[in-house]
């Protein structure tokens, strides 16, 4: 169902077409009031039509930018390289030059004052729309305040050094278009769209007044595009295809309960193996992959048996299940939750659940190291504008299990390997997470050496001197 807005409402509600009977008119008006296409649809349409100016906090990209007097961390090495200059032309790195050859006279030269040049950081588990908006505000469904908060947070995310995020659930398609079109500053987004959940699953946030389910009426969360509630193989295939149709780069399935969903305990298991396999088959038909939210051994094992490529969280798994992740060659995308500073305020059952995650965090990283599991890092910040800056602290938490170089490798080239699994659905073809010839020009400069002191990243406002995304400078205080 398309949402046309007030200007074109006469074309829908007053149409003489027999297909627009009174029942369908009611559904159309409901979708018009709050729908995933309505969420930022006007903004996206204006961008595509060229009817609106395209402001951006970034400076216009010069044809050539040269970074000099740098120490280089290329995203893969364990040390920094000195005595090189890095040349960017348009949106790509065209030279990592140890000879420091002459550059065009019209090039913009950035003297980095012996700072460390890194690839832009990548967060593999982010929620662009939900990170800074309290849950009660989201459930109220006011697109204006949700858009305002998410727009501000997108720029803050970028200025914290995160030039790319993998969005794992939310109405982000039009928002991504706005960023890609230069209308608002923010990171590259690998979108999942609506998370696919069962009734009663972690993504089912229906209000009590929306139960029992009326199949002719979508819930508030579904109208927003936050989730798709499915309870049959046919519906799973439909909703997965809908996300891919809208531009999803990967599919997010919800295989167990969660912390922030009040009525879905951590121990519950959602989706049968057959149902998960149906989602995997559709994703494979579209040349991409499925990632599954799962905490418990049972939920993780079922996902692996169904052919899921990536497991999110897994804080409660046992030794046997961890070994299965490694044996299957699956990815583990997990988050180092350590204390209440890393989570939105919790009470009741949610407080007990988050404590289980705190206890499970050291275990999951010990398993990852023990079995050599392919591990991605993400922050999973949710529902709190105050928690946004914890994104950087969640990254530095990794020093409990990894060296500083390994931590930075995971947040750059390692996470980029996971993003590349979206294959032909990759919205940004090209190399991310590395500084090498031909790679996309997402770069940050740190005042100091994070390989020696990774806590420098905890204060990006002070210690990030330059932020470049797609060849454009978004911050430069040198």
RAHU-V598395 format. One record per pair of residues at least 24 apart in sequence whose ideal C-beta (glycine too) atoms are under 10 Angstrom apart, sorted by the first residue. I is the first residue (numbers start at 1). J is the second residue. If there is no record, write none. Layout:
# RAHU-V598395
i: <I;I>
j: <J;J>
This chain:
# RAHU-V598395
i: <1;1;1;1;1;1;1;1;2;2;2;2;2;2;2;3;3;3;3;3;3;3;3;3;3;3;3;3;3;3;4;4;4;4;4;4;5;5;5;5;5;6;7;23;26;26;27;27;27;30;30;30;31;31;33;33;33;34;34;34;34;34;34;34;34;34;34;35;35;35;35;35;35;35;36;36;36;36;36;36;36;36;36;36;36;36;36;36;36;36;37;37;37;37;37;37;38;38;38;38;38;38;39;39;39;39;39;39;39;39;39;39;39;39;39;39;39;39;40;40;40;40;40;40;40;40;40;40;40;40;40;40;41;41;41;42;42;43;43;43;43;43;43;43;43;43;44;44;44;44;44;44;44;44;45;45;46;46;46;47;47;47;47;47;47;47;47;48;48;48;50;52;52;52;53;53;54;54;54;54;54;55;55;55;55;56;56;56;56;56;56;56;56;56;56;57;57;57;57;57;57;57;57;57;57;57;58;58;58;58;58;58;58;58;58;58;58;58;59;59;59;59;59;59;59;60;60;60;61;61;61;61;61;61;61;61;61;61;61;62;62;62;62;62;62;62;62;62;62;63;63;63;63;63;63;63;63;64;64;64;64;64;64;64;64;64;64;64;64;64;65;65;65;65;65;65;65;65;65;65;65;65;65;65;65;66;66;66;66;66;66;66;66;66;66;67;67;67;67;67;67;67;67;67;67;67;67;67;67;67;68;68;68;68;68;68;68;68;68;69;69;69;69;69;69;69;69;69;69;70;70;70;70;70;70;70;70;70;70;70;70;70;71;71;71;71;71;71;71;71;71;71;71;72;72;72;72;72;72;72;73;73;73;73;73;73;73;73;73;73;73;73;73;73;74;74;74;74;74;74;74;74;74;74;74;75;75;75;75;75;75;75;75;75;75;75;75;75;75;75;75;75;75;75;76;76;76;76;76;76;76;76;76;76;76;77;77;77;77;77;77;78;78;78;78;78;78;78;79;79;80;80;80;80;80;80;80;80;81;81;82;84;84;85;85;85;85;86;86;86;86;86;86;86;86;87;87;88;88;88;88;88;88;88;88;88;89;89;90;90;90;90;91;91;91;91;91;91;91;91;91;92;92;92;92;92;92;92;92;92;93;93;93;93;93;93;93;93;93;93;93;93;93;94;94;94;94;95;95;96;96;96;96;96;97;108;108;110;110;110;110;110;110;110;110;111;112;112;112;112;112;112;113;113;113;113;114;114;114;115;115;115;115;115;115;115;115;115;115;115;116;116;116;116;116;116;116;116;116;116;116;116;117;117;117;117;117;117;117;117;118;118;118;118;118;118;118;118;118;118;118;118;118;118;118;119;119;119;119;119;119;119;119;119;119;119;119;119;119;119;119;119;119;119;119;119;119;120;120;120;120;120;120;120;120;120;120;120;120;120;120;120;120;120;120;120;120;120;120;121;121;121;121;121;121;121;121;121;121;121;121;121;121;121;121;121;121;121;121;121;121;121;122;122;122;122;122;122;122;122;122;122;122;122;122;122;122;122;122;122;122;122;122;122;122;123;123;123;123;123;123;123;123;123;123;123;123;123;123;123;123;123;123;123;123;123;123;124;124;124;124;124;124;124;124;124;124;124;124;124;124;124;124;124;124;124;124;124;124;124;124;124;125;125;125;125;125;125;125;125;125;125;125;125;125;125;125;125;125;125;125;125;125;126;126;126;126;126;126;126;126;126;126;126;126;126;126;126;126;126;126;126;127;127;127;127;127;127;127;127;127;127;127;127;127;127;127;128;128;128;128;128;128;128;128;128;128;128;128;128;128;128;128;128;129;129;129;129;129;129;129;129;129;129;129;130;130;130;130;130;130;130;130;130;130;130;130;130;131;131;131;131;131;131;131;131;131;131;131;131;131;131;131;132;132;132;132;132;132;132;132;132;132;133;133;133;133;133;134;134;134;134;134;134;135;135;135;135;135;135;135;135;136;137;138;138;138;138;138;138;138;138;139;139;139;139;139;139;139;140;141;141;141;141;141;143;143;146;146;146;146;147;147;147;147;149;150;150;150;151;151;151;151;151;151;151;152;152;152;152;153;153;153;153;154;154;154;154;154;154;154;155;155;155;155;155;155;156;156;156;156;156;156;156;156;157;157;157;157;157;157;157;158;158;158;158;158;158;158;158;158;158;158;159;159;159;159;159;159;159;159;159;160;160;160;160;160;160;160;160;160;160;160;160;160;160;161;161;161;161;161;161;161;161;161;161;161;161;161;161;161;161;161;162;162;162;162;162;162;162;162;162;162;162;162;162;163;163;163;163;163;163;163;163;163;163;163;163;163;163;163;164;164;164;164;164;164;164;164;164;164;164;164;164;165;165;165;165;165;165;165;165;166;166;166;166;166;166;166;166;166;166;166;166;166;166;166;167;167;167;167;167;167;167;168;168;168;168;168;168;168;168;168;168;168;168;168;169;169;169;169;169;169;169;169;169;169;169;169;169;169;169;170;170;170;170;170;170;170;171;171;171;171;171;171;171;172;172;172;172;172;173;173;173;173;173;174;174;174;176;176;176;177;179;180;180;180;182;182;185;185;185;185;185;186;186;187;187;188;188;188;188;188;188;188;188;189;189;189;189;190;190;190;190;190;190;190;190;190;190;190;191;191;191;191;191;191;191;191;191;192;192;192;192;192;192;192;192;192;193;193;193;193;193;193;193;193;193;193;193;193;193;193;193;193;193;194;194;194;194;194;194;194;194;194;194;194;194;194;194;194;194;195;195;195;195;195;195;195;195;195;195;195;195;195;196;196;196;196;196;196;196;196;196;196;196;196;196;196;196;196;196;196;196;196;196;196;196;197;197;197;197;197;197;197;197;197;197;197;197;197;197;197;197;197;197;197;198;198;198;198;198;198;198;198;198;198;198;198;198;198;198;198;199;199;199;199;200;200;200;200;200;200;200;200;200;201;201;201;201;201;201;201;201;201;201;201;201;201;201;201;201;201;201;202;202;202;202;202;202;202;202;202;202;202;202;202;202;202;202;202;202;203;203;203;203;203;203;203;203;203;203;203;203;204;204;204;204;204;204;205;205;205;205;205;205;206;208;211;227;227;227;228;229;230;230;230;230;231;231;231;232;232;233;233;233;233;233;233;234;235;235;236;236;236;236;236;236;236;236;236;237;237;237;237;237;237;238;239;239;240;240;240;240;240;240;240;240;240;241;241;241;241;243;243;243;244;244;244;244;244;244;244;245;247;247;248;248;248;248;248;248;249;249;249;249;249;249;249;249;249;249;249;250;250;250;250;250;250;250;250;250;250;250;250;250;250;250;251;251;251;251;251;251;251;251;251;251;251;251;251;251;252;252;252;252;252;252;252;253;253;253;253;253;253;253;253;253;253;253;253;254;254;254;254;254;255;255;255;255;255;255;255;255;255;255;255;255;255;255;255;255;255;256;256;256;256;256;256;256;256;256;256;256;256;256;256;257;257;257;257;257;257;257;258;258;258;258;258;258;258;259;259;259;259;259;259;259;259;259;259;259;259;259;259;259;259;259;259;260;260;260;260;260;260;260;260;260;261;261;261;262;262;262;262;263;264;264;265;265;265;266;266;266;266;266;266;266;266;266;266;266;266;266;266;267;267;267;267;267;267;267;268;268;268;268;269;269;269;269;269;269;269;269;269;269;270;270;270;271;271;271;271;272;272;273;273;273;273;273;273;273;274;275;275;276;276;276;276;276;276;276;277;277;277;277;277;277;278;279;279;279;280;280;280;280;281;281;283;283;283;283;283;284;284;286;286;286;286;287;287;287;287;287;288;288;288;288;288;288;289;289;289;289;289;289;289;291;291;291;291;291;291;292;292;293;293;294;295;295;295;295;295;296;297;297;297;300;300;300;300;301;301;303;303;304;304;304;309;309;310;310;310;310;311;312;312;312;313;313;313;313;313;313;314;314;314;314;314;314;315;315;315;315;315;315;315;315;315;315;316;316;316;316;316;316;317;317;317;317;318;318;319;319;319;319;319;321;322;322;322;322;322;322;322;322;323;323;323;323;324;325;325;325;325;325;325;325;326;326;326;326;326;326;326;327;327;328;329;329;330;330;331;331;331;331;331;331;331;331;332;332;332;332;332;332;332;332;332;332;333;333;333;333;333;333;333;333;334;334;334;334;334;334;334;334;334;334;334;334;335;335;335;335;335;335;335;335;335;335;336;336;336;336;336;336;336;336;336;336;336;336;336;336;336;336;336;337;337;337;337;337;338;338;338;338;338;339;341;341;341;341;342;342;342;342;342;342;342;342;343;343;343;343;343;343;343;344;344;344;344;344;344;344;345;345;345;345;361;361;361;362;362;364;365;365;365;365;365;366;368;368;369;369;369;374;374;374;375;375;375;375;375;375;375;376;376;376;376;376;376;376;376;377;377;377;377;377;377;377;377;378;378;378;389;389;389;389;390;391;391;392;392;392;392;392;392;392;392;392;393;393;393;395;395;395;395;396;396;396;396;396;396;396;397;398;399;399;402;403;403;404;404;404;404;404;404;404;404;404;405;405;405;405;407;407;407;407;408;408;408;408;409;409;411;412;412;413;416;416;428;430;440;440;440;441;441;441;441;441;442;442;442;442;442;442;443;443;443;443;443;444;444;444;444;445;445;445;445;447;447>
j: <27;28;30;31;32;35;37;218;28;31;32;35;37;38;41;28;29;30;31;32;33;34;35;36;37;38;39;41;42;223;28;31;32;37;38;41;32;38;41;42;45;32;42;216;216;217;216;217;218;217;218;223;218;223;141;143;223;140;141;142;143;218;220;222;223;224;225;143;171;218;222;223;224;225;170;171;172;173;174;193;194;218;222;223;224;225;226;228;242;246;171;173;174;223;225;246;143;171;174;223;224;225;129;141;143;146;147;150;170;171;172;173;174;175;223;224;225;226;129;143;146;147;150;151;171;172;173;174;175;176;177;178;143;173;174;143;174;147;151;174;175;177;178;181;183;184;173;174;175;176;177;178;181;183;174;177;178;181;183;174;177;178;180;181;182;183;184;174;177;181;181;178;181;183;182;183;178;181;182;183;184;182;183;184;185;155;179;181;182;183;184;185;186;472;474;155;158;159;182;184;185;186;472;473;474;475;158;182;185;467;468;469;470;471;472;473;474;475;108;468;472;473;474;475;476;182;472;473;88;89;90;91;108;441;468;470;471;472;473;88;89;90;104;106;107;108;471;472;473;88;89;90;104;106;107;108;471;88;89;90;94;95;103;104;105;106;107;108;109;471;89;90;93;103;107;108;109;110;441;443;466;468;471;472;473;95;97;100;103;104;107;108;109;110;111;93;96;108;109;110;111;112;115;117;435;443;445;466;468;478;97;100;103;109;110;111;112;113;117;100;109;110;111;112;113;114;115;117;478;110;111;112;113;114;115;116;117;118;435;443;445;466;112;114;115;116;117;118;445;446;448;449;451;96;98;112;116;117;118;435;116;117;118;119;404;405;408;409;412;435;446;449;450;451;117;118;119;409;412;413;433;434;435;436;439;118;119;120;122;408;409;411;412;413;414;415;416;431;432;433;434;435;436;439;119;405;408;409;412;413;414;433;434;435;436;405;408;409;413;435;451;403;404;405;406;408;409;451;405;451;116;117;118;405;449;450;451;452;117;435;114;117;435;109;110;112;117;110;112;117;435;436;437;441;443;437;441;439;440;441;443;468;470;471;472;473;441;471;441;470;471;472;428;430;440;441;442;469;470;471;472;430;431;437;438;439;440;441;470;471;119;431;434;435;436;437;438;439;440;441;442;443;471;437;438;439;441;436;437;434;435;436;437;439;437;473;476;443;445;465;466;468;473;476;478;478;445;446;447;465;466;478;445;447;465;478;447;448;449;444;445;446;447;448;449;463;464;465;466;478;408;444;445;446;447;448;449;450;451;452;456;465;435;443;444;445;446;465;466;468;161;408;411;412;433;435;442;443;444;445;446;450;451;457;464;161;163;164;408;409;411;412;413;415;416;431;432;433;434;435;436;439;440;441;442;443;444;158;161;162;163;164;187;188;411;412;416;432;433;435;440;441;442;443;444;467;468;469;470;157;160;161;162;163;164;165;187;377;391;392;395;408;411;412;415;433;442;444;457;460;464;467;162;163;164;165;166;187;188;190;376;377;378;410;411;412;413;414;415;416;418;419;432;433;442;157;160;161;162;163;164;165;166;167;187;335;376;377;378;379;380;381;391;394;395;411;415;164;165;166;168;190;291;310;312;331;333;334;335;375;376;377;378;379;380;410;411;414;415;416;418;419;165;166;167;168;169;252;291;293;312;313;333;334;335;376;377;378;379;380;381;394;415;157;162;164;165;166;167;168;169;170;172;187;189;190;378;379;380;381;382;391;153;165;167;168;169;170;172;192;195;226;379;380;381;382;383;153;154;157;165;167;168;169;170;171;172;175;176;179;186;187;189;191;153;154;167;169;170;171;172;175;224;225;226;167;168;169;170;171;172;226;260;380;381;382;383;384;156;157;165;167;170;379;380;381;382;383;384;385;387;388;391;156;157;381;382;383;384;385;386;387;388;170;382;383;384;385;344;345;382;383;384;385;205;260;261;262;344;382;383;384;383;383;170;205;220;221;224;226;382;383;205;206;207;220;221;224;226;220;220;221;223;224;226;171;224;170;171;175;224;174;175;178;184;385;175;184;186;175;178;179;183;184;185;186;184;186;385;388;186;381;385;388;178;179;184;185;186;187;189;179;184;185;186;187;474;185;186;385;388;389;391;460;461;185;186;187;379;381;388;391;184;185;186;187;188;442;444;467;469;474;475;185;186;444;460;461;464;467;474;475;187;388;389;391;392;395;444;457;458;459;460;461;464;467;187;391;392;395;411;442;443;444;445;446;457;460;463;464;466;467;475;186;187;188;379;391;392;395;411;442;444;460;467;469;187;188;412;432;433;440;441;442;443;444;467;468;469;470;474;188;189;190;412;415;416;419;428;432;433;440;442;469;189;190;191;378;379;391;415;419;190;191;192;249;250;252;291;310;333;376;378;415;418;419;422;191;192;193;248;249;250;252;192;193;195;250;251;252;291;293;310;312;333;378;380;193;194;195;196;197;202;203;225;226;227;252;254;293;312;382;194;195;224;225;226;227;252;221;223;224;225;226;227;246;225;226;246;247;248;225;243;246;247;248;225;246;247;247;249;427;247;469;427;428;470;470;472;467;469;472;474;475;469;474;442;469;419;427;428;432;440;442;469;470;247;249;427;428;248;249;250;418;419;422;425;426;427;428;432;243;246;247;248;249;250;252;425;427;243;248;249;250;251;252;253;290;291;225;226;227;228;239;240;242;243;244;245;246;247;248;249;250;251;252;221;222;224;225;226;227;228;229;239;240;242;243;246;248;251;252;221;225;226;227;228;239;243;251;252;253;254;291;293;227;228;229;230;235;236;239;240;242;243;251;252;253;254;255;270;271;275;276;279;290;292;293;221;222;226;227;228;229;230;231;239;252;253;254;255;258;261;264;270;271;293;229;230;231;232;235;236;253;254;255;264;268;269;270;271;272;275;229;230;231;270;229;231;257;261;263;264;265;268;270;227;229;230;231;253;254;255;256;257;258;261;263;264;268;269;270;271;293;227;254;255;256;257;258;259;260;261;263;264;265;266;268;270;293;294;295;227;228;229;230;252;253;254;258;261;264;270;293;229;254;261;263;264;270;229;260;261;262;263;264;263;263;263;252;254;261;254;254;271;275;278;279;270;271;275;275;278;272;274;275;277;278;279;278;275;278;271;274;275;276;277;278;279;281;282;275;278;279;281;282;285;282;279;282;278;279;280;281;282;283;285;286;290;282;283;285;286;282;283;286;282;283;285;286;287;288;425;286;425;427;283;286;288;422;425;427;288;289;419;421;422;423;424;425;426;427;428;283;286;288;289;290;291;309;310;418;419;421;422;423;425;426;279;280;282;283;286;288;289;290;291;292;308;309;422;425;279;290;291;292;293;310;312;279;280;283;290;291;292;293;294;303;306;308;312;292;293;294;299;312;290;291;292;293;294;295;296;298;299;300;302;303;306;308;311;312;313;292;293;294;295;296;298;299;300;302;303;312;313;314;316;293;294;295;296;299;349;353;293;295;313;350;353;357;382;295;313;315;337;343;344;346;349;350;351;352;353;354;355;356;357;380;382;343;344;346;350;353;354;380;382;383;349;350;353;347;348;349;350;349;349;353;349;352;353;295;296;299;313;315;316;349;350;352;353;354;356;357;360;295;296;298;299;316;353;356;295;296;298;299;294;295;296;297;298;299;300;301;302;303;294;299;302;299;302;303;306;302;306;301;302;303;304;305;306;307;306;302;306;302;303;304;305;306;307;308;302;303;305;306;307;308;306;306;307;308;306;307;308;309;306;307;307;308;309;422;425;309;423;422;423;424;425;422;423;424;425;426;421;422;423;424;425;426;330;331;418;421;422;423;425;330;331;333;376;418;421;330;333;333;380;321;353;356;357;360;364;321;321;322;324;324;325;330;332;325;328;328;330;328;329;330;418;421;374;376;418;421;373;376;378;380;337;357;360;364;378;380;360;363;364;367;368;373;356;357;358;359;360;361;362;363;364;365;356;357;359;360;363;364;360;363;364;367;363;367;363;366;367;370;371;367;363;364;366;367;368;370;371;373;367;370;371;373;371;364;367;368;371;373;374;375;367;368;370;371;372;373;374;371;373;373;373;374;373;374;373;374;375;376;414;417;418;421;364;365;367;368;371;373;374;375;376;418;374;375;376;377;378;380;415;418;360;361;364;365;367;368;373;375;376;377;378;380;361;364;376;377;378;379;380;381;394;397;361;362;364;365;377;378;379;393;394;395;396;397;398;399;400;401;402;361;379;380;394;397;362;393;394;397;400;397;387;390;393;394;379;380;381;387;390;393;394;397;380;381;382;383;384;387;390;381;382;383;384;386;387;390;383;384;386;387;397;400;401;400;401;401;397;398;400;401;402;401;401;402;401;402;406;414;417;418;401;402;406;410;414;415;418;410;411;414;415;416;417;418;419;402;407;410;411;412;414;415;418;411;415;418;458;459;460;461;458;457;460;454;455;456;457;458;459;460;463;464;455;457;458;450;454;457;458;450;453;454;455;456;457;458;454;454;454;455;454;451;454;449;450;451;452;453;454;455;456;457;450;451;452;454;450;451;454;457;450;451;454;457;433;434;457;442;444;439;440;442;470;470;469;470;471;468;469;470;471;472;467;468;469;470;471;472;467;468;469;471;473;468;469;474;475;475;476;477;478;477;478>
